[in-house]
Amino acid sequence: LARQLSKGRRGSLRRCTGLSRTFPPAILRPIKATMAPALSEQQTSAPLTPWSSVVCSIYSALAAILIPLSLHYGGIAPRWGLPDPEETWHARSAMLLCMSAMMTEMLLLMSSSGDVMQMGWSGASELRSHRLGDSMLTLSSYSLKVSCGIFLWWSTGGIVHQDSMAYGGPRPVYTVRFLQWSLCVPLLIALGNRPFLETYSFREKLTRCAPALVASFLYVWAAWVMEVSESWGVRWFMMFFSFLGSFLVCADQFVLCYHHRHDVLAKLKTGLVLYSVMTFAFYGLFFLLGRFGVISSLVEQLFYTYGDATLKVLQGPMLAMVRNRQDVDTVRRLWLASTSASLDLQNMINGAKAPVFALDLEGRITQWNANLHALTGFSYDDVRGKLLTELVVSASKETLELTLRKTLARARGETTEEIARTGDAGSNSALIEISIVCATAEDAKPGSTVRQLAMAFVPKSTPEGEVAGIMAIGQDLSEVATLKLVQDQKTALLAMLSHEIRSPLHGMMGLTTALLDTEAGKGMNRQLGMIRGCAARLLDLVTNVMDLAQHEKRKQAGCPIPRPSAPVNIGDIADEVVLMLNAAVDKVNKPLVRPSVRLVNEITGMKLPLIPGDPYKCTQMIYNLVTNACKFTITGSVTISAKYVVEEHKVEVMVIDTGKGISDEGQKRIFQPFTQEQNGDARSFQGIGLGLAVCAEVAELHDGVIRVESELGVGSTFIVSLFADGSLGWCEPIAPEPPAASVEAAASAAEPPAAAAPPAGTCSSCTFADVGSAVS
């Protein structure tokens, strides 16, 4: 269709429109998307109200006015007094013919409906609806003809007027025959229009056909008025007016055929319309011959009687022939489309860059694509008819067999013990990992004898909807499995090295501290302090690496990490961190907190709820945040503050500095391991970027959140939100810390301060080795 459309064959447009009711949506949707502009053009080329419909509407309006006026001014001829027994007998014979045709139509309808239902595809209901609509219109026409024959037979003509002004003498005018014509002619026109308008909605069909249907109804009664009128002027005018209406209705039918000349079976549909027009022309011819006395009254009435039972009845079988040709063409196109879709699916499976195979109900391989051939070395001929369990390693067989049974059971709507136990009865697919043994042939992929595959299993159905087997599609995980093994080995190596390095570092720090307390070490206080500071920093780095390695190992294993629940006094931690940092030194034995920076603890004196958590981890987090702020603050202040959000049951701890600030891009990545802000002289500070990553891990461990608000040149604020509902009690306010000046004076009056140890696991460059003893 797309190729025909690109070549300008507009007939393909209507073919696509006809298929919209029969093609599966998955097949038709891309075709419709491609052809949507052309379909829009085709719809505009067949207007719902062409000029012929407008003229028919004007004619109907005039007829609705002129017919009553003609009856009023022309009068009505008297009744026909002598019934014709021959007409009654012929009416009975025609009635029997119509009844036979009606029975035949009903049998054809039942047979075709049964055939359509046997198809069992999505368009069957649409075909059945089309045939039912056509048959209902045809049966309605037959019913009117039979009713007319019964009435003429039973009532000996019924209401019969005389045509006293006809040439050759008066003639009978059977009113019931005009009543039957006024209803049957619109039905026949509708039957002729339906094949052209099958893709239109009911409202569109009514809009297109209504003017012609109403005009045909009215021109029949205009002919009746002409026959019964007693005025020559009215008689001649109404004869002209009646034939004008017949001509306009026929013209509208030809316009419809012209607008749809590119439809499927357009010539056959046009032939049906031509047959209707020729039938109306024959009726008009005999009507005129009777009015001018060329044929006798009996011949005229016999033509009407048997014409209704033969000529008009033949239109039903002709319509059935058109509809049958359309159905055959639709089924043929559907078969071609399904065949094309099947071939496309096979090509897609064979060319897919993913492993795809199919199994029958016994688990034997019925399909094996080229990607699996490349991965395993087995071709389709090698594995055809084999059980899949013969190709997988023993460790995967039990899981594979269970998955196959569950997939087939779900497809059949059954509930097995495995499904009931696992609770996945609502799923139609299963995803598992299997290990397939590779071939040893030359075309096998080198480097491995087993391929690790993640496969999703879904049921496969027959055209009748029965379960035929299982389709599987997945992904090769062999390289991922190798990378996972390397990652596990790296994590284990880091944990082992971290553990082995900690003991020598503790020994170095202990020996350095002991030397500082001896007479021999008093002359080397500065050098020994620097050694102890370097050892503390190295211990801090090792502890961070070990913590991250353990966290990554637990995450990969999927082990749930229990949330700590010990009571944590955030005020005590903040007070001790400030106290330690005021005496801490950096790698060159200089104070970590610069003289131009003021370290402020605003938590002192606050009444806050105890936080359920790990005191050591919380100390590690606060210490890292404050140390990080001190390193990057040249002048100003570093403030520790907190507040209790009652509505959310959270304690928010804030570390506010007036340092350089962090860029917007840096704020997105500073909580990632081994990441530091790169602005200015950031690299002049020691550290490898693990401190904030550890803080984020600690916050996550406590079901908390850590975030940063910063502006370059202004400073940064780190906010940690931790759950606390007061169920563990409240912190007792402690006395305010002494002014910073007194601390500095005391420090200057004493000996050079022995470098304190930072909390294990921090990222700072200070010399505190273990905050546990300080907290205790």
N, C-alpha and C positions, 0 to 999 in steps of 0.2 A: 504493500500500500504506500509506504514511504517513497519507494522508487517511482511508482506511478504518479504520485503527487508531485515529485520533483520534476517530472516530465510534463506536468500540466494536465494530467488526465483527471478531470474533476469528478468523474464517476467514482473514483476511489474515496471521495469524501463521503458520499452517501453510504458506501460500503462500510466505511469505518463507523458511521453513525448506526447502521444496522447491527454491527457486531457489538455495540456497546451494551446490548441487552443479553448477549450470549457469551462473550468472552469472559474468562476469569479476570478479576480486577488486576491481579499481578501482571498479567500479560498485556492487558489493554492500556494500563496507566501510562507507560512510557510512550506508546503509540499516540495516545490522545495528547500528551504533553507536546510531542513533536508537531502534531497536525492541528493544534488548537487554533492558530491564526487562520489557517485555510478553512477549517470548519466554520469559524465565525463568518468568513467571506461567503461560504456556500449558503448559510442561513439567511444572510441579507439578500442573496440573489433570488430567493424564493419568498416574496413578501406574503404576509398573511392576508392582506387586503389589497389585491391588485385592482386595476381599473374595472375588470369584469365584475368583481364582487361589489364594487361601489355602484355600478350601473344596475345590478340585480337588486340592491337595496333600494335604490330610487324607484325601480319598477314595482317592488313590493309595496312601497308607501303609496304610490299612485293607485295600485290595484285595490288596496284596502279602502280607498276612497271611492273609486269609480264603480266597483262591483255593487255596493249597496245603492249608489245613485242610479245605476242602470236597472236594477230590480225595481226601484221606486218609479222611475219614469217609463220604463219599457213594459212593466207588468210581467205576469207569469201566465203562460198558456194553460188551458184547462187540462184535466187528467185524461189519460188515454183509457178509453172505456173497454176495449176488447183485448184481453190477455192472449198472448201467443203461446199455444201449448208446445210448439216445437222449440221455442226459446227455453221453456222450462226444462224440457228433456235434455237439450244440449248443455244447459247449465249444470244439470246433474252429472253428465259425463265429464265435463271439465273439472267439476269438483272432485271426482274420483281420481282424475289425473294429478291434480294438485296434492291430494292426500298421499298418493303413491310417491310423488316427489318429496313430500314432507317426511315420510317414513325413511326414504333413502337418505336424506340429509341427516336425519337423526342417527341412523346406523353409521354413516360415514364419520359423524362427529364422535361417536363412542369409540369407533375403531382408531381414529387418529389420536384421540386423547390417550388411549391405551398405549399406542406406539410411542408417544412422546414421554409418557411416564416411565416406560421401559428404558429410555435413554439414561435417566438418572444423573443428568448433569445440571449445572446451575441455570442454563437457559431454557430448560424444559418447561418451567412454569410460564415463561414469556411466550413460548410457542403455543402452549395450551391456551393462554389468554387470547392470543391473536385468532386462533381457530375458533374459539368459543364466541368471540365477538362477531366474526363473520357469519357463523352458523346462526347466531341469535337474530341477526338482521335478516338473513335468508328465510329462517323459519317464520319470522314475523310477516314477511311478504307472503309466504305460502298461506299462513293463517288467515290473512286478510282475503286472499283469493278464495279459500275454502269457505270462509264466512259469507262472502258475497254470493257464491254458488248456492249455499244452503238457503240463504235468504230468498234468492230468486226462485228456487225450487219450492220452498215452503209457502211463500207468499204470492206465488204466481206473478212474479215481477216486482212486487212491492210498490213503492211510490213511482208511478210512471206518468210523465207528462207527454204532451204531443208537440212535435215540431211542426206546427201548422204552416210555416212559411218556407219549408224545404221544397226544392224543385222536384216535381213528380208526385206530389201529394204528401199529406201528413205522415210523420214517422214517430215511433215511440222513443221516448227519452227516459232511460232507466237511471234514476237518481242514485241508487245504491252503487251502480257501476262507477259513476263519477266520484262518489265517496271513496270507493276502493282505489281508484286511480290517484286521487289527491293524497292518499297515504302511501301507496306503493311506489309511485314515481319518486318521491323524496328518498324512500328506502333504497331504491335501486341506484340513485345518484350517490347516496352515502356508501353503498357497497363498491361502486366504482372508484370512489375517492380514497377509501381506506388503504389500498396498497401503496398509494403515493404518500400518505400521511402517517405511516405506521410508527415513525420515530418522533412524532409530535405528541405533546401532552393533550389531554382531553380538552383543555381550554383553548389551545391553539387549533385543534381540529374543529371545534365548534365555531371559532372565529372565522376559519377559512371556508367552511361548508355552509354555514347558516344562511347567508344571502341566497345561494342557489336553491337550497331546500325550501325556503319560504316562497321564493318566486315560483318554483315548480308547483307547490301546493295551490298558489293563487291562480296561476294561468289555467289549471284544470277547471277551477270553478268559474273562471271567465268564459271558458268554452261552454260550460253548462248554462250560464246566463245567456250566451248567444243563442243556444238551441231553444230555450223556453221563452225567450223574449217575443213580444207581439209587436215590436216596433222595428221597422226596417233599418232605421238609422242606428238604433242601439245594436241590432243584429250585426250589421256590417262593421261597426266600430269595435264591438267586442270580439268579432272574429279576427280582425287585425291585431287587436290588443293581445289576444290569447296566443297567436302565432309569434308575436313579438317576444312574449315572455319565454316561449319554447326556444326561440332563436338565442336569446340572451343566456339562458341556462346552458345550452349547448356550447356557446362561445366561452362561457366560464370554464367548462370542462376542458376545452382545447387549450385555454390559457394555463390551466393546471398541468396538463400534459407537457406543455412547452417549458414551463419552469422546472419540471422534474425530468427533463429529457436525458439527464446524465445518471439517473438512478439505475440500480441493478434491475434487470428485466424491464427496462423502461418501455421497450417495444411491446412486450406482452401486456403490460398494464395499459398502454395506450390502446391496444386492440380491444381490451375489455370496455374502455370508454367509447370507442368507435361503435362497438356492438350495441351499447345502450343508446347512442345517438341515432343509429340506423333503426333501432326498434321504435324510438319515438317518432322518427320520420315516417315509418310505415303506418303507424297509428294516425299521424296527422294526414297522410295521403288518403287513407280510407275514410277518415272523418270528412275531408273535403269532397271525395267522390260521393259519399252519401248525401251531403248537403245539396249537391248540384244534380242529384238524381241519376248519376252514372251507374251506380250499383243499387240493388234492391235493399230494402230494410233488413230482410232476412240474412242476406249475404254480409251486410255490415255487422249485424249482431253476432253472426257466427264467427266472423273474424275476431271480434272483441273477445268472445267467449273462449275460443281455442287459442287465440293469441296470448291471453293471460296465462293459459295453462301450458304453453309451449315456449313461445318466444321469450317471455319474461322469466319463465322458470329456468331456461337454459343459462341465464346469467349466473345462477348459483353454482352450477358445476364449473363454469368458466372461472369464477372467482376462486373456487377450490383448486383448480389447476394452477392458477397464478400463485396462490398461497403455497401449494405443494412445491412448486419450483423454487420459491423463495426459501422454504424450509430446507430443501435439499442443498441449495447454494449456501445457506448459513451453516449447515452441518459440514459441508465440504470445507468451507473456509475455517471452521473451528477445528476440523481434523488436521488441516494443513498447519494451523497455528500451534496446535498441541504437539504435532510432530516436530515443528521447528523449535518449540520451547524445550522438548525433550532432547533434541540434538544439541541445543545450546547448553543445556544443563550438563550433558555428558562431556562436552568440550570444556566447560568451566571446571568440572571435577578433575578431568585429566590434566588440565593445564594449571590447576591451582598450586600456589607455592605453599601448600599446607598438606599434611597427610590426611587422606580421605579414603575410607573403605566402606564396604557394605557386607552385611551378614544375612544369611537366611534364618529361619526360625530355629534351626539346630545349631546356629553359631558358626556355620561354614562360610568361608569367604566367597562372595559373589562379585566383588568389585574391588579394585586396587589401583590407585592412581599413580602417575609417573613420579610424583614427589616421594611416595613411599618406596618406589623402586630405587630412587637415588639414595634414600636414607638407609635402607636395609640391605640393598643388593638383591632382593627378591623381586622378580618380575611377576606379572599377573598370572602367567602360565605356570610359574613355580608354586604359587599359593592357591590357585583356583581349587575350590572344593575342600580345602583343608580347614580344620578347626582352628580358630584364632588362638585357643589355649595352647596349641602345639607350638606356637611361635613366641610366646611370652615366657619370661623366666618364672620359676616356681613361686617366687615371692608375690607375683602379681596375679596368679591364677585364681586364687580364692576371691579376691576383690573383683576381678573381671567376671567370673561366673555369677557372683551375686548381683553385679550391676546389670548384666544381661537379663537375668530373671526378673529383676525389678522393672526394667524398661519395658519388657514384653507384657508384664502384668499390668502396668499402668496403662499401656496402649489398649489392652482388652477391658479395662475398667475393673480389674480384679484388685483385691487387697490381700497381699501375702503377709506372712508373719514378719518378713524383713521390712516391708513397707510400713506396717503398723508399728514396728519397733522403732524405726528411724523417723517416722512421722513426716515423710516427704511424698505422700500420696498425691498431692496436688501438682507436682512437677512432672512435666513430660520429657525431661531430659536429665542426663546424669553426667557429671564431669569427674573423671578419675585420672590418675597417673598410672601408666603401664610401661613395662620395660620389655622391648621386643629384641629378640636375638637377631643379629645381623648375619648375612651370608658371608661365606669366605671366598666368594668368587672375585674375579679381578675387578668387576664393576662395582663392588661394594665400596662404600665410603671409608677411606682409611682412618686409622686412629682409634677405633673403638669397635668392640664386638657387641655392644648393647646400646640401643637407642632409647632414651627416656622420652615418652610422649605423654602429653596431656590431651585426652580425647573426651569429646562430648558425644553421648549416645542418644539418638532420637529414633522413634519408631518409623518404619517405612510402610506405606499402604499400597494396596492394589487399586486399580481403577474403580473397583466396586466398593472400596472403603474398608476392606479387610486388612488385617495386619499381615504384612508380607515379610518383614524382617526388620533389620536395624541399620541405620546409617550412622557413621561416625566421622567427625571432623575435629581436628585439633591442631596442636603446635608441637614442634620438636623442642624438647627441654634439655637436650643433652648438654649443650653449651652452658645453659643456665645452671644445670646440676654441677658441672665442673667449676663454674664460678662460685657457686654456693659452698662447695667443698674447700676451695681456696680461701674464701671468706672465713669459714669456720676455723681453718688452720691458722689464719692470721690472728683471729680473735684469741685463740688458745695460746699462741706465741706471745702476744702482748700481755695476757694475764700472767703467764709464767715469768716473762722477763721483769714485769713490774714487781712481782712478788720477790724475785731473786735480788733485785737491785735495792729494795727497801732496807734490808738488813745491813748491808755495808754503809748505806747513808746514815742510818741511825747510829752506827758505830763511829762514823766520822764526826757527827754532831756531838756525841757523848765525849769523845776524846778532846775535841776542841773546847768544850765547856770545862772539862777537867784542867786543861792547860791554862785557861784563863784564871783559874782559882789558885794557881801555883805562883811562886816567886819568879820562876824562870819565864813564865808567860806574860808577866806584867809589862815587859818591854815590847811585846808584840800584840798588844790588845787590838790594834786596828787590823793587822793582818789576820789574826785568828778570827776576829769578828767577820771579816770578809769571807774567810773559808767557811765558817758556819752558815753565813747567809747564802753562799752558793749551794751548799749542801741542802739547805732548807728549800731553796727554790727547785732544785732537782727532785727532792722528795715530793714537793708539791706537784710537779709535773708528772711524776710516776704515779702518784695516787690518783690524779685526774684521769690519766690514761687507763688505769686499772678499773676505775669506776665506770668509765664509758664502755670499756670492753665487756664488763659484766652486764651492763644495761643492754648492750646490743645482743649479747648472747641470750639473755632472757626474752628479748623481743623476738628474735628469730625462732626460738623454741616455742613461742606462744604461751609461755608460762605466765599465769596471772601474778602480778606483783601486789602483795598485800599492802594495804595502806597502813602506815604506822599510826598508832593511837596514843602514844605517851603524851602527857601534858607538857606543853612548851610555853615558857614565859618569854614572850618576845621582848619585854622591857629589860629583863636581866641580860638577854643576849646582846641587845643594842648597847647597854651600858658597858659590858665587858669588851665588846668589839672596839668601842671608842677608847677605852682605857688602854687596850693593847696597842692600838694604832698610834696613840700619842707617844708611845715609847719605841715604835718599830723603826728600823733603818733599812735602807735599800742595799744594793749590791756593792756600793762604794762606801758603806757604813755611814751614810748620811740619813737624817730623819726622813721617813717616808712622807710625813705630812709637812709640807713646806711652811716656813715661818709666815709666809704671806697668806696662808690658807687657814681658815678657822673651822674646826671640826665640831659640829653642834649636834647634840642629842636632845630632840624635842619629845622623845617618848618618856623621858624621866618624869615621874609624877602622874602619868596617865593611868587610868584604870581600864584595862583591856581584858577581854576574856582569854582564857588559856586555849591554845591552839592544839588540836589533836595531831600529833606528828612525831618526827624524829628530832630530838634536840640537837644532835650532832649535825644532821643534814641542814637544819634551819640555820645553825651557826655558820656552817660552811657557806650557805647562800648569802646571808647578810654580810659576812666578812668579804666575800668575793665582790659584792656590789659596792661596798664602801671603799675597799682597796682600789677597785677599778676607777672610782670617782676621784680618789686622791691622786692617782697617777696622772690623770689628764686635766687636773685643775691647777693652774699656775698661780692664780690669785683669786681671792674671794672666799667662798665657804663651801663646805660639804655638810649637808643636813640630813639627819635620820629622823623621819616623822612617821606617824601612824594614825589611823582612825578606824572606828568600828561602824560599819554600815549595817544598821539594825535590820532593815527590810530584807537584805540579802544574806544575813548571818555570815558576814565576811569581815576579816581584818585586813586592811590595806596598809602595807608597809612601803614607805616611799623613801628613796635615796635621791636627794636633790643636790646637784652641783652647779657651779658657775664656770664650768670649763669650756672647751672649744666647741662642744656640741657634735652632733652626728648628722650626716646628710640623710636625705630621704632614702637614697639607695642603700646606704649603710645600715639603716634601721631594719631593712628587710632581711639582712643576712647576718647580723651580729650574734644571733643566738645559735648559729650553726657552728659545729666544731671546726677548729683551726681557721677561724675567720677573725680578722681585726679590721677596724676602720683605718683607711689608708690616707686620711687627710693630714697634711702638714707633716709634723715630726712624730707621727704615731709610732713609727718603727724604732724610734729612739728609746722606747720603753721595752723592757724585757717581757717575755711571755710569748706563747704560741697560739693564743686564741681559744683556750678551753674553758676559761672562767665563766663566761656568760652561758656557754653550752651546759656546764654543770648546773648553773642556777636554773635554767629552763628545765633540766631533768629533775631537779629537786622539787620545783613547783608542780610539775606533772605528777611526781610521786605523791604529793599531798592533794591531788585533784584541784590544784590552784592554777592561776594564770599569771604570767609575767609579761609586761608590756613596757614600751619606752615612748616617751614624749620628748622630743629634742628639737633644737633650732641652732643652726650654726652661728657661732659667736655669742650665744646667750647662755647655753648650758643644756643639761639633760636631766630628766626625771625618770627613774626606774620605779615601777609600781608592781608590787607583788600582792595578789589577792589570794588569801587563804581562808578556808572554811573555819568558822568558830561560832557555835551557838550558845556558849556559856554553860554547857552541861558539865564541863570539867572544872568549873570554878572561874575565878577572876584573879588577875595579877594584883598583888598588893603594891601600891605605889612606893617607890624607894626614894631615898633622899637625893636631891639634885647633886650632880657631880661637881667637884671643885672647879673653879675657873681654870681655864687653860693656862693662864699666866702662872698660877701657883704650881701647876704641874711642871711647867718648864723650869721654874726656879728650883723646884726640888730636884729635878733631873740634872741641872747644871751644878748644884751643890754636891751631888754625890759623885761617885766614881763614874767613868764612862759606862753607860748602861750596857748590861749584857743583853745581847739581842734575843728577844723573846721568840718563841716558835709560833708560826702561823698554824691555823687549823689544817689538819691533813686533808688534802683534796682541794686546796684553794689554788687560785692562779696568780696570787700576788707575788711581788718581789720582796716582801718583808721576810724577816728571819724567824717567825714563829713556826716551830716544827709540829706542835701538837696542841690544839686548843682544848682538848679534853681535860688535861690537868688544870688549865687556867679556869675553865668553867667550874670544875669541881672545887 
